[in-house]
């Protein structure tokens, strides 16, 4: 056990009167966010355990719902104003454990294990029907390799099979050792959505959790396939999915940016354009860095249209555009009437199915990879 000399942020939270719920084996503590009412367009944080995640060994906090983040000093200032230094003195230095994790495996190693995992899974008829109802066709479903999850006992059996074939599970996000020392992987009722890089390698997954399972539970609709905080586990990090239609080059195309790999898959399928699917709108710095690494020259940012009433999303969109421009990447936010669909996936499906009557000549030009045409999308998608 090691210690750090940073301020004990957990003790600061206790002094501020926050209820704390342990999460991920002590890696995080959860508490209701005190800034959601101000920053989130969805009102106060009413989740019982809260959305705000506090990382004690790092001395930081972050709310994925409204994007607010900071350290022990900021937390103390929020609650005690100019008297914050007294709170810090009372809290003292953090003397708890530093959570150690396996280093994440290379993309090639992860891709090998994840492909082998997918071969051992199937897509249930119910989940296939759900994907078809979202607008995907059979070819895209097979190409993207969506698969239904299995139960905990089955996950252990799958791991035994993988190990027998020589696959190493250390450093593969989602995999960990249970209390009996047996390998297992994270699973909840739902289906896996792969997050791929520009070469089609699988970096990791999201789980689309079944709505029926989520009823009465405080579980998010989409969860990262991660084993952070678990024995022999590791974090998957913030994975940005690349959905590239066949024959498209990121450097010579306008690359669209939206939230989530499934939404990116659907929008790319209908527009014929490459998409980046970020795991959350607040991941704007990583998204801009990744776009720069991929040699992308121009982008169109298409976040959900609740941006008009959600200041957190609006702030994140502006920040992403600024980050992209700072890296020399052309960037423009794309907006449309929300009655055409909340997300870009809904909007393009409605357009291409003929439910939104847009003139054919406009439709043919809307998603072409010329920057000046992308600039016109904001106006043209308003045509009734």
C-alpha positions in Angstrom: 0.0 0.0 0.0 1.3 3.4 -1.0 0.1 6.9 0.0 -0.1 10.2 -1.6 0.3 13.7 -0.1 -2.6 15.2 -1.9 -5.6 16.5 0.1 -8.0 13.7 1.1 -10.9 14.5 -1.2 -13.2 11.9 0.5 -12.8 13.7 3.8 -13.6 17.0 2.1 -16.7 15.4 0.7 -17.7 14.2 4.2 -17.1 17.6 5.7 -19.4 19.0 3.0 -22.1 16.6 4.0 -22.1 14.4 0.9 -23.5 10.9 1.1 -20.9 8.5 -0.4 -21.4 5.1 -2.1 -18.5 2.9 -2.8 -18.1 1.9 -6.5 -15.7 -0.3 -8.6 -14.1 -1.9 -5.5 -13.2 1.5 -4.0 -11.8 3.0 -7.2 -14.6 5.5 -7.2 -17.2 6.9 -4.7 -20.5 8.2 -6.0 -22.6 11.1 -4.6 -25.4 13.3 -6.1 -24.0 16.1 -8.2 -24.4 19.5 -6.7 -24.0 21.3 -10.1 -26.4 19.4 -12.3 -29.2 21.9 -11.5 -27.0 24.7 -12.9 -25.2 23.0 -15.8 -27.5 20.2 -16.9 -30.6 20.8 -19.0 -32.2 17.8 -17.4 -32.5 19.3 -13.9 -31.0 18.2 -10.6 -29.3 14.8 -10.1 -32.1 12.7 -8.6 -30.2 9.4 -8.9 -30.2 7.7 -5.4 -26.4 7.2 -5.3 -25.7 10.1 -7.6 -23.8 10.6 -10.8 -20.8 12.4 -9.4 -17.8 10.1 -9.3 -15.0 10.9 -6.8 -11.6 9.2 -7.4 -9.9 9.3 -3.9 -6.4 8.2 -5.0 -6.3 10.9 -7.7 -8.0 13.6 -5.6 -10.5 14.5 -8.4 -14.2 14.3 -9.2 -16.3 14.4 -12.3 -20.0 14.2 -13.2 -20.7 12.5 -16.5 -24.2 13.9 -16.6 -23.4 17.6 -16.6 -19.6 17.5 -17.2 -18.6 19.3 -14.0 -15.2 18.3 -12.7 -12.4 19.4 -10.4 -10.3 18.6 -7.4 -10.5 18.9 -3.6 -9.9 22.6 -3.6 -12.7 23.3 -6.1 -15.1 21.1 -4.1 -14.2 22.9 -0.9 -14.7 26.3 -2.5 -18.1 25.3 -3.9 -19.4 24.5 -0.5 -17.5 26.9 1.8 -16.4 29.8 -0.4 -13.6 31.8 1.0 -13.3 29.5 4.1 -12.3 26.6 1.9 -8.7 26.5 3.3 -10.1 25.6 6.7 -11.9 22.6 5.1 -8.7 21.5 3.4 -6.7 21.7 6.7 -9.4 19.6 8.5 -9.4 17.0 5.7 -5.6 16.4 5.8 -3.6 14.3 3.4 -4.9 11.2 1.6 -3.3 8.1 3.1 -5.4 5.4 1.4 -4.4 2.9 -1.3 -3.6 3.7 -4.8 -5.7 1.4 -7.1 -3.3 -0.5 -9.4 -4.6 -1.9 -12.7 -3.1 -4.0 -15.4 -1.7 -1.9 -18.2 -4.0 -2.1 -21.2 -3.0 -4.5 -24.0 -2.1 -3.3 -27.5 -4.8 -2.8 -30.0 -3.8 -5.9 -31.9 -4.0 -8.1 -28.8 -7.3 -6.6 -27.8 -8.7 -7.1 -31.4 -7.6 -10.8 -31.3 -9.3 -11.5 -28.0 -12.4 -9.6 -28.8 -12.8 -11.3 -32.2 -12.4 -14.7 -30.5 -15.0 -13.6 -27.9 -17.5 -12.6 -30.6 -17.2 -16.0 -32.3 -18.5 -17.5 -29.1 -21.5 -15.3 -28.8 -24.7 -15.0 -30.9 -27.2 -12.2 -31.5 -30.6 -13.1 -30.1 -33.7 -12.7 -32.3 -35.0 -9.9 -30.0 -31.8 -7.9 -30.2 -31.7 -8.4 -34.0 -35.2 -7.1 -34.3 -34.3 -4.1 -32.1 -31.4 -3.2 -34.4 -33.5 -3.7 -37.5 -36.1 -1.3 -36.0 -33.3 1.2 -35.5 -32.8 1.3 -39.3 -29.9 -1.1 -39.8 -30.1 -3.8 -42.4 -28.9 -7.4 -42.1 -25.6 -6.8 -43.9 -24.7 -4.0 -41.6 -25.6 -6.0 -38.5 -23.4 -8.8 -39.7 -20.5 -6.5 -40.6 -20.6 -4.6 -37.3 -20.8 -8.0 -35.4 -23.4 -7.0 -32.8 -23.7 -9.8 -30.3 -26.0 -10.5 -27.3 -24.4 -10.8 -23.9 -24.4 -13.9 -21.7 -24.9 -14.6 -18.0 -22.1 -14.6 -15.4 -21.6 -18.4 -15.4 -21.5 -18.5 -19.2 -18.9 -15.7 -19.1 -16.6 -18.0 -17.0 -17.1 -20.8 -19.5 -16.2 -18.6 -22.4 -13.1 -17.5 -20.6 -12.0 -21.1 -20.1 -12.5 -21.7 -23.8 -10.4 -18.6 -24.7 -7.6 -19.6 -22.3 -7.5 -23.2 -23.7 -6.9 -21.7 -27.1 -4.0 -19.7 -25.8 -5.5 -16.2 -25.5 -4.1 -14.0 -22.8 -6.8 -12.1 -20.9 -4.5 -9.8 -18.8 -4.8 -6.2 -20.0 -8.0 -6.8 -22.0 -10.7 -4.4 -20.7 -13.8 -6.1 -19.5 -12.0 -9.3 -18.3 -11.1 -9.8 -14.7 -10.7 -12.5 -12.0 -13.7 -13.3 -9.8 -13.6 -14.0 -6.0 -12.6 -17.6 -6.8 -9.7 -16.6 -8.9 -11.5 -17.6 -12.2 -11.5 -15.4 -15.2 -14.8 -13.8 -16.2 -15.9 -10.7 -18.1 -18.3 -7.9 -17.5 -21.8 -8.7 -18.5 -25.4 -7.4 -18.1 -28.5 -8.3 -20.1 -28.2 -6.5 -23.5 -25.9 -6.6 -26.6 -22.4 -5.6 -27.4 -21.5 -2.7 -29.7 -18.0 -2.7 -31.0 -15.8 0.4 -31.0 -13.4 0.1 -33.9 -10.4 2.1 -35.0 -9.7 3.4 -38.5 -8.3 0.0 -39.6 -11.4 -1.9 -38.4 -9.7 -3.3 -35.2 -11.9 -3.7 -32.2 -10.7 -1.4 -29.4 -13.5 -2.3 -27.0 -17.2 -2.4 -26.6 -20.3 -0.7 -25.2 -23.1 -2.7 -23.7 -26.6 -1.5 -24.7 -28.4 -2.6 -21.6 -31.9 -4.0 -22.0 -34.7 -1.6 -21.1 -36.5 -4.4 -19.2 -33.4 -4.9 -17.0 -33.1 -1.2 -16.4 -36.6 -0.8 -15.0 -36.5 0.1 -11.4 -32.6 0.2 -11.5 -30.3 3.2 -11.7 -28.4 1.7 -14.7 -27.4 3.7 -17.7 -28.6 2.7 -21.1 -25.0 2.4 -22.4 -22.1 1.1 -20.3 -18.5 0.7 -21.2 -17.2 -2.9 -21.3 -14.6 -2.3 -18.6 -13.1 -4.1 -15.6 -11.7 -1.1 -13.9 -11.2 -1.6 -10.2 -11.6 -5.4 -10.4 -8.8 -8.0 -9.7 -6.6 -8.3 -12.8 -8.9 -5.9 -14.6 -8.2 -2.7 -16.4 -10.0 0.4 -17.7 -11.0 0.7 -21.4 -10.5 4.4 -21.4 -12.6 6.8 -23.6 -12.9 4.9 -26.8 -13.8 6.8 -30.0 -15.4 4.6 -32.7 -14.6 5.1 -36.4 -17.4 4.1 -38.8 -16.0 4.4 -42.3 -18.0 3.3 -45.4 -16.2 1.1 -47.9 -14.1 3.2 -50.2 -14.0 6.3 -48.1 -10.8 8.1 -47.0 -10.9 10.1 -43.8 -8.4 12.6 -45.2 -10.5 13.4 -48.3 -13.9 13.4 -46.6 -15.9 15.5 -44.2 -15.9 13.4 -41.1 -19.0 13.7 -39.0 -18.8 13.6 -35.2 -21.7 12.3 -33.0 -22.3 10.7 -29.7 -22.1 6.9 -29.4 -20.9 4.1 -31.7 -24.3 2.7 -32.6 -25.6 6.2 -33.7 -22.4 6.6 -35.8 -23.0 3.2 -37.4 -26.5 4.0 -38.3 -25.8 7.5 -39.6 -22.8 6.3 -41.6 -24.9 3.6 -43.2 -27.5 6.1 -44.4 -25.3 9.0 -45.4 -22.3 7.1 -46.9 -20.1 9.4 -44.8 -17.5 8.5 -42.2 -18.4 9.2 -38.6 -16.6 9.3 -35.3 -18.7 8.1 -32.4 -17.5 9.6 -29.1 -18.6 7.9 -25.8 -19.8 11.1 -24.3 -20.2 14.8 -25.4 -17.7 15.9 -22.8 -14.9 13.9 -24.4 -14.1 16.8 -26.7 -10.3 17.0 -26.1 -9.8 13.4 -26.8 -12.0 13.6 -29.9 -10.0 16.5 -31.3 -6.7 14.8 -30.6 -7.9 11.6 -32.3 -9.2 13.5 -35.3 -5.7 15.1 -35.6 -4.0 11.7 -35.3 -6.1 10.3 -38.1 -5.2 13.2 -40.4 -8.8 14.4 -40.7 -9.0 17.8 -42.3 -12.7 18.8 -42.0 -15.5 17.8 -39.7 -19.2 18.3 -39.1 -20.4 18.1 -35.5 -23.8 16.5 -35.1 -24.9 16.2 -31.5 -28.5 15.5 -30.5 -30.9 18.4 -30.9 -31.6 18.6 -27.1 -28.6 20.9 -27.4 -31.2 23.7 -27.6 -32.3 23.0 -24.0 -29.3 21.3 -22.6 -26.5 23.8 -21.8 -24.1 21.0 -21.0 -24.4 19.6 -24.6 -24.2 23.1 -26.0 -21.1 23.9 -24.1 -19.5 20.6 -25.1 -20.3 21.2 -28.8 -18.7 24.6 -28.7 -15.6 23.3 -26.9 -15.2 20.5 -29.5 -15.4 22.9 -32.4 -12.9 25.2 -30.8 -10.5 22.3 -30.1 -10.8 21.1 -33.7 -10.2 24.6 -35.1 -7.2 25.0 -32.8 -5.6 21.9 -34.4 -6.2 23.3 -37.9 -9.2 21.1 -38.6 -12.2 22.7 -40.3 -15.3 22.3 -38.1 -18.9 23.3 -38.2 -21.8 22.4 -36.0 -24.8 20.9 -37.8 -28.3 21.6 -36.6 -31.8 20.6 -37.7 -35.4 20.8 -36.6 -35.9 18.4 -33.7 -39.2 17.2 -35.2 -37.1 15.5 -37.9 -35.4 13.4 -35.2 -33.6 14.1 -31.9 -30.4 12.4 -33.1 -28.6 12.5 -36.5 -29.4 8.8 -36.9 -33.1 9.5 -36.5 -32.9 12.5 -38.9 -31.1 10.7 -41.7 -33.4 7.7 -41.5 -36.5 9.9 -41.7 -35.0 11.8 -44.7 -34.0 8.7 -46.6 -37.3 6.9 -45.9 -39.1 9.8 -47.4 -40.9 10.7 -44.2 -39.2 14.2 -44.5 -39.9 15.7 -48.0 -36.6 17.2 -49.0 -36.0 17.9 -52.7 -33.9 15.2 -54.4 -31.3 17.6 -55.6 -30.8 18.9 -52.1 -30.7 15.4 -50.7 -27.9 14.4 -53.2 -25.8 17.3 -52.2 -26.5 17.3 -48.4 -23.9 14.7 -47.4 -21.2 15.3 -50.1 -17.7 15.7 -48.7 -17.3 19.4 -49.7 -16.9 21.7 -46.8 -19.1 24.4 -48.4 -22.0 22.0 -48.8 -21.7 20.9 -45.2 -22.1 24.5 -44.2 -25.4 24.5 -46.0 -26.7 21.5 -44.1 -27.9 23.6 -41.2 -30.3 25.5 -43.5 -31.3 22.7 -45.9 -32.4 20.3 -43.2 -35.0 22.9 -42.2 -36.8 22.5 -45.5 -40.3 21.2 -45.0 
